[in-house]
Amino acid sequence: MEFSEDDVNRLLLAEHTRKTSEDNYTRNPLDAENLTKWGGALLELAQFQDALGAKMMISDCISKLDEALLINPSKHETLWCMGNAHSTSGFMNNDLDEAKVSFDKAAHYFQRAVDEEPGNDLYRKSLEVAAKAPQLHMEFQKAAAEQRAMGGASSASSTANTSMKKKKSSDLKYDIFGWVILAVGIVAWVGMAKSHVPPPPPR
């Protein structure tokens, strides 16, 4: 998988946020905002990993967000980020029944975020998309199965076909994964930008 310059910048920002959050956690483990940023950074970083590394990072992300919600159960940013983590976990799971459990959890957290911040369009849109996630998952799995079924007509080309199918399946997985993570990245970036706004000039 090749990374664009934007991908590299996102990777560097997420890694910086992760390290900063980890340092801040040692000083104050009860900072829900910091834990939310840490979880969001892990979710962003997960898209740059292989499948096993991504699953481990998402699991770590969910753990950080769980901690944040123990401290502040009504923090809508954390609830929304948790919805994204479960949604991403669902798309990475090949078994539809297991994926549906993740999608149901995602919808639950998106609904809680909407309940806490009803005027937030992004939260409402996330809840709408969560309802379509099982159907999108089935379409993704069907496309992956068709790619595996294609080719293999001649043994000489079967190795090349297998590697092409794996690449296409992987690319499709990362496309879906990327769209979910992009939303998290935008929110994290906006949150950081708001927290670093210079004070207004004196009058």
N, C-alpha and C positions, 0 to 999 in steps of 0.2 A: 504494500500500500504506500503510495507516494503522498507526501504532504505538501500543500501549497504554502506560500509565505504566510497567509492568514492562519492556516492550521498551526504553523510553527509559533506564531504570535500568541494564539489561543493556548497552546501547550505551555509556553513560557509563563503566561499570566496565571494559568491554573496551577502550575507547579509553584510559583511564587506565593500564591494565595494559600496553597496547602502547607508550605513550610512556615509561613507567617502564622497561620492558624494553629499549627502544631506548637510553635513557640508560645503563642498567647495562651494556649490550653495549659501549659505547665505553670503559668502564672495565675490563671483564673479558670479552673475547670467548670465553673458554673455560669459561663457566658454563653447563653443560647445563640446570640448573634454570631459569635465566633464559631460555634459548632455547626451552625447552618452554612456559613461560608466554607468551612472545611468539607462538609458533606457535598456541597455544590462543586467544589474544586475536584474532589475525588470522582464525582459523576462525570465531570468534563474530561478528566484525565483517562477515565475508563475507555473512552472511544479510541484512544491511541494505543491500546493494548491488544494482545491476541485474545481469543475468546476466554481462556482460563483466567488470564490476568484481569480482563474486564469484569468477569463475574466476581472475582475476589475484591476488586475495588468497589464494585456496586454494593457488595455485602458490607464492606467497611463504611461506605457512605451511609447506608441504612442504619448502621450502628451509631454513627455520629449524630444523625438526625433523630434517632430514638432518644439519645441523651438530651438533645436540645428540647425535645417535646416533653421530656420528664421535668425539665426546668420551667418551660413555658408552653403548656399544652395548646394554647390558642394562637401561637405565632404563625400567622398565615403564610409567610415566606417559607417557613420550615415545612408546613403541611404541603404546600405546593411542590417543593423540592422533593419531598418524600413520595408524592404521587408520581413525579417523573422517574425517580429511582425504581419504583415498582413497575412502572410501565416499561422502562428499558429492560429490566430483568425479565419481564414477560416476553418481549420480542427476542430475547437471546435464548429462550427455552424452546426446544423443538416440539415438546409434548404440549398439545393444545390444552389439555385439562390442567396441567401445572401452570401453563402460561395464563390461563383464565383466572387462576387464584391470584396471580400477580396483578392482572388487569383489574380484578375486583377490588384489591387493596388500593390500587392507584385511584380508582373512581371514588373510593371511600375518602382518601386523603384530599383529592381535588374538591369533593363536596364540602369537606370541612373547611378548606381554604376559602371557598365561595361563601360559606356561612359566616366566616369571620370578616371577609372583605367583599360584600355583595357587588360593589361597583367595579370590581376588577375584571375587565374584559378577558385578559389572558387566562385567569383562573376559570372563568366560565367556558372559554374555548377549549381549555385543557379537559374539562369535564365532558364536553361534547365529543371530543376526539377519543377520550377513554371509552366511551360507549361503543365506538367503532373499532376499537383495538382488536377484539377477537376476530372480526371479519378481515381486518388488515393482516393479522397473523396467519389466518388460513390462506389468504392470497399469496403471502410471502412463502409459506411452506409449499403451496401448490407450484409456484414458479420454480422453487428450488428443486422439487421432485421432477418437474418437467426437464429442467436442465440436466439432472442426473440421468434421466431416461433417454435423452437425446444422445446421438453419437454412439460410439461403441460398435458401429457397423463393421469396421475392420479392426483387427487387432493391432495393426501398425499405427493406426491413428488413435487408438483407445487411450493411450497415456496422455497424448496431447489434449484429447477431448476432456479427459478427467481433470487435467490441470486447468483447462479453460472453464469448465463447469464450476470447479471449486473457486476459481477467481471471480466468476460472475456471481455465484452465490454469496461469496464473501463481500463483494462490492455492494450487492443489494442489501445485505445485513448492515454494512457500514453506512449506507445511505439512510436507512430507517433510523439506525442508531444516531447518526449525525443530526438528523432533524430534531429528535427528542432532546439531544444534548445542546443543540444550538440555542434552543429556548432558555435552557438553564444558564448557558453562558451569557446570553444577553441580559438576563435578570441579574446575574452576579456582577456583570460589568456595570450596569446601571446603579446597582447598590453601592459598588465601590466608588463610582464617580460621584454619587450623592454624598458619600461620607468624606470625600476629599475636596468638596467645593470650597473655594477660598471665601473668606468673609466678605460681605459687601463693603464697598468703599465708604469711608466716613462722609457725612454730609456737611 
